[in-house]
């Protein structure tokens, strides 16, 4: 009869520990699934934490460089789409000239998430549509029309493609000047 209360006490002590460990495990699994990009393309956890705590710090660091702003923000969003509430704060704190870059970043991040995490891509698209700022929506649309908005992936080396319309030299050894008035072939 002396063992009963001790076992009951031991169960009470271990139960919160087991519950906490299982909750921690489940949250880490969800965090791993949140990434849309490979490990080498992800932003560091320190960068994400800094952005979440102070979204305007990104604007201060990348002052007047919209190209860096759009790719850095796209990396943050593709690394962890749960930073979208901080993006809303960033939109509120940014100048109207920076908002089109933020919209482009949303579109780039959506494109990076589409194949690996379609739910995250949908979440980003829904967020971009709910934003009531015309500059953000214009940047989002422009990045969708401009294929150069998504960073190019290295392609496998294959046969070299022929030079497009701007070749200055032609012939077997490229020693003959090309006709600058020759019509450029249209793509199929």
C-alpha positions in Angstrom: 0.0 0.0 0.0 3.0 2.3 0.4 3.8 2.3 -3.3 0.4 3.6 -4.6 0.8 7.3 -3.7 4.4 7.4 -4.9 3.5 6.1 -8.3 0.6 8.5 -8.6 3.0 11.4 -7.6 5.5 10.3 -10.2 2.8 10.2 -12.9 1.7 13.7 -12.0 5.3 15.0 -12.3 6.1 13.4 -15.6 2.8 14.2 -17.3 3.5 17.9 -17.8 7.0 17.1 -19.1 5.7 14.6 -21.6 3.0 17.0 -22.8 5.5 19.9 -23.1 7.9 17.7 -25.1 5.2 16.5 -27.5 3.9 20.0 -28.0 7.5 21.2 -28.7 8.0 18.4 -31.2 4.8 19.2 -33.0 5.6 22.9 -33.3 9.1 22.1 -34.7 7.5 19.8 -37.3 5.1 22.7 -38.3 8.0 25.1 -38.5 9.9 22.7 -40.8 6.9 22.4 -43.1 6.5 26.2 -43.3 9.7 26.7 -45.5 9.1 27.0 -49.2 12.7 27.1 -50.2 15.8 24.9 -49.7 18.0 25.4 -46.7 20.6 27.3 -48.6 18.0 29.9 -49.8 16.5 30.5 -46.4 16.9 33.6 -44.3 18.5 33.0 -40.9 16.3 32.7 -37.8 18.0 35.8 -36.4 17.1 37.8 -39.5 13.5 36.6 -39.2 13.3 37.4 -35.5 14.7 40.9 -36.1 12.1 41.5 -38.9 9.2 40.2 -36.8 10.2 42.4 -33.8 10.9 45.5 -35.9 9.7 45.3 -39.5 10.8 48.9 -40.2 14.4 47.9 -39.5 14.4 46.3 -43.0 13.6 49.7 -44.5 16.4 51.3 -42.5 19.0 48.7 -43.5 18.1 48.8 -47.2 17.4 52.5 -47.5 16.7 53.5 -51.2 17.6 50.1 -52.6 14.3 48.7 -53.8 15.8 45.7 -55.6 17.4 44.5 -52.4 14.2 45.2 -50.5 12.1 43.1 -52.8 14.5 40.1 -52.8 15.3 40.2 -49.1 11.6 40.5 -48.1 10.7 37.7 -50.6 13.3 35.5 -48.9 11.8 36.2 -45.5 8.3 35.4 -46.6 9.4 32.2 -48.5 11.4 31.1 -45.5 8.5 31.5 -43.2 5.1 32.7 -44.5 4.0 33.3 -40.9 5.8 36.7 -41.0 2.9 38.2 -43.1 1.5 40.2 -40.1 4.9 41.9 -39.9 4.7 42.6 -43.6 1.4 44.4 -43.0 3.3 46.5 -40.3 6.1 47.1 -42.9 3.5 48.4 -45.4 2.1 50.8 -42.9 5.6 52.1 -42.0 6.9 52.4 -45.6 6.8 55.3 -48.0 4.6 54.8 -51.1 7.6 54.4 -53.3 8.7 51.3 -51.3 5.3 49.7 -51.4 5.6 48.5 -55.0 8.8 46.7 -54.1 6.9 45.1 -51.2 4.1 43.9 -53.6 6.8 42.5 -55.9 8.3 40.7 -52.9 4.9 39.1 -52.2 4.6 37.9 -55.8 8.2 36.5 -55.8 7.6 34.7 -52.5 4.4 33.2 -53.8 6.1 32.0 -57.0 8.8 30.3 -54.9 6.2 28.6 -52.7 3.8 27.4 -55.4 5.5 24.1 -56.2 6.7 23.1 -52.7 4.0 24.6 -50.4 0.8 25.4 -52.4 -1.0 26.3 -49.1 1.6 28.8 -48.2 1.4 30.3 -51.8 -2.3 30.6 -51.4 -1.9 32.3 -48.1 0.5 34.8 -49.6 -1.8 35.4 -52.6 -4.8 36.0 -50.3 -2.8 38.4 -48.1 -1.7 40.4 -51.2 -5.3 40.6 -52.4 -6.6 41.7 -49.0 -4.0 44.5 -48.7 -5.8 47.7 -49.5 -2.8 49.6 -50.9 -2.8 50.3 -54.6 1.0 50.6 -54.8 1.4 47.1 -53.2 -1.1 45.6 -55.6 0.6 47.4 -58.6 4.0 46.0 -57.6 2.4 42.5 -57.1 0.8 42.6 -60.6 4.0 44.0 -62.2 6.1 41.2 -60.8 3.7 38.7 -62.2 3.9 40.2 -65.7 7.7 40.5 -65.5 9.3 37.1 -65.6 12.6 38.7 -64.4 11.1 39.2 -60.9 11.8 35.6 -59.9 15.4 34.9 -59.4 16.8 32.5 -62.0 17.7 29.0 -61.1 20.9 27.6 -62.5 20.1 25.4 -65.4 21.9 22.2 -66.6 24.5 22.9 -69.2 23.3 22.0 -72.6 24.1 23.1 -76.1 24.7 26.8 -76.4 21.8 28.8 -77.6 22.3 30.9 -80.8 22.8 34.6 -80.3 19.6 36.7 -80.3 19.2 39.7 -82.6 22.1 41.7 -81.1 25.0 39.8 -82.6 27.6 42.1 -84.1 29.7 39.5 -85.8 28.7 36.5 -87.9 30.2 33.8 -90.0 32.0 30.6 -89.2 34.7 32.3 -87.1 32.7 35.4 -86.2 35.0 37.6 -88.3 32.4 39.1 -90.6 30.3 42.1 -89.6 26.7 41.3 -89.3 24.0 43.3 -91.2 22.4 45.6 -88.6 19.3 45.9 -90.8 18.6 42.2 -91.1 15.2 41.4 -89.6 15.2 39.7 -86.3 13.4 36.3 -86.2 10.3 36.3 -84.2 10.0 33.6 -81.4 7.4 30.9 -82.0 
